[in-house]
Amino acid sequence: MKRWTPGIAGLTLVVLCGHTAHAGLRDLRHAAHSGAPNAELKLGELYQYGVGQPDHLVHALAWYERAAPKSRRAAELARQLTARLTPAERQQAAAWAKPRLGPP
C-alpha cells in the first residue's frame, strides 16, 4: 500500500485541476532545480507515486538524493528506494542527482 503524505495530497488537488496543474508543477520544478530542498523532496514524491505523471523511481531517487543532505526525510526515502532499484538504475539516479545536471 502506498503511503501518502499531506504534501502529496495537497499537490494532487493542484495536479487534477487542469491548467493550474501545469503552472504549479512548473513552479515546483523550477524551485527544485534551484536547490530548494522541500521542492526536491516533493518532486521526488511525485515521481515515486506517479502523481500527475507515470511513476518513475529513478527520477524519484535522483530528487531524493539531491535533497538528502538538507532533509532527513529525503535521506530516509532515498535509502528505502535504493533497495528497490537495480545497480544500473541507482547509477543513473546518482548521475542525475548532480546539481549541474539534475533529473529531467
Secondary structure, DSSP 8 states (H G I E B T S, - for coil): -----HHHHHHHHHHTTTHHHHHHHHHHHHHHHTT-HHHHHHHHHHHHHTTTS---HHHHHHHHHHHGGG-HHHHHHHHHHHTTS-HHHHHHHHHHTSTTT---
